[in-house]
C-alpha cells in the first residue's frame, strides 16, 4: 500500500470510533488521504467533527504503525489483496439500503452511528486467510457465563467444522467464544478472532494464549490500532464484523440480554442465516436461543447436529467429508465422537447434496445478484457479468467460485454459463 494511504488509514482508525456513518460517508466521498487531511484540519461537516474532534489533533499514526510493526501486526484497507470483499459486500449493501431509506423519508432523522457500515481499515495479525471469509464460514457466539453444556457444544461444533476446513469466526471472549476457538484450533482448522481491542492487548488477558495460537493457525482482526482498550461500544460494533465474516451465525448459549443476540441481529440485517442451539428449558443461559427459535418472523434454524451448520455454511463445503483425524479424540465415545452432544458421524459427508432451492437459500446477496444477471444460455466473461448484474468487478470472481462450486454455474474455456436446470440434480 502507498505510504501516504497507509498513514491516512492508521490516522482514521485512531481518530474515530468504528461504525460511524458520518465518517464512513465522508471518507467514501473524499478518499482516505484527503479525508484524513481535512479531518486533521477540522475542515469537516458538523457530524464528522463531532465524531473526530476529540482526537484529531493528537492522533499519531506513525506511532501506531511503529507499535504494530513491533507486534507483527499489519494494517490493510480495501485495496489490499487480503481484504474480505465478499464478506463485506453485505455491509455495503446494508448501508446502501439504509441510505436509500433515509433519502426517501422526509421525516428521517440524521443518524451518526449505523451498526452495519463497512470498516475503513483493519489491523491483522497472523497468516490465516481472511480474503475468503464469508464464503464458507460459521460465526459461533454465545454467553461469557456459559455452562459446561454450552462449552461442550461450541467446542464440538468448531472442531467438526475445522475438520471440514470451514472457517470458524468468534470474538475471543471467555465462555462460548473461547470454547469455539479451542475447538477449531484442536482440529487445526481455519479460524478468525475478531477483537474489540488493539491486537497487542488480548482481551480478556486470560485468553492471551488463545490469541497467540490463533495467530499461528488463523488470523486476528481488529478495527482499533495497537494500545486500544476494549470499550463497550467497541464490542457492539465488533459484532457486525463477526456477523459479516460468517456465512452463518450460530448462537450456542445466550441469556435474554446478551451480546450474542446483538450479533444475531446484525446477521439478519446482512441477510445471513441465524441458527440457535436449544438448551435445557431450566437454563437462563438458553433463554435467548429459545426466543430466537420461537420468533414468529424469521425464526432461527435449529441446530441438532453439526450437519445443520455445515448445510448453512455455503455450498462450497456442504458435502465435504471430514479430514482424516490424527488426534487422540477419535473414538466413538470420545469427546468429538458420535455420542457427543453434537454428533459427528464418522466417514459420512457433512450433508446431503443440496437441491436447487436449498442451494439458492445458501447464497449471499452478491451471488444471487450474479445469478440473476446471467443470460439464459449465453457464455459471459467476468466483465460482462459485472455489467449485466451490477455487481462490482472486485466481487465477481469470489461470487462465481461459490456459484460454480454449488453446481449452478459452469466455467468454460471462454467464460461462464448457467447450468441447465435439468442438469442440477434433484430439487428434493
Secondary structure, DSSP 8 states (H G I E B T S, - for coil): --HHHHHHHHHHHHHS-TTBHHHHHHHHHH-HHHHHHHHHHT-S-HHHHHHHTTTTTT--HHHHHHHHHHTT-EEE-TTSTTS-HHHHHHHHHHHHHHHHHHHH-TT----SB-TT---S-EEEESS---TTTTTSEEEEE--SS--HHHHHHHHHHHHHHHHTT-EEEE---TTHHHHHHHHHHHTT--EEEE-SS-TTS-SSGGGHHHHHHHHHHSEEEESS-TT----HHHHHHHHHHHHHH-SEEEE----SS-HHHHHHHHHHHTT-EEEEE---TT-GGGHHHHHHHH-SSS--EEESSHHHHHTTS-GGGTT-B-----SSTTSTTSTTSTTSSS---TTSBSS----HHHHHHT--HHHHHHHHHS-SS--B-HHHHHHHH---HHHHHHHHHHHHHTTSEEE-SS-EEE--GGGS----
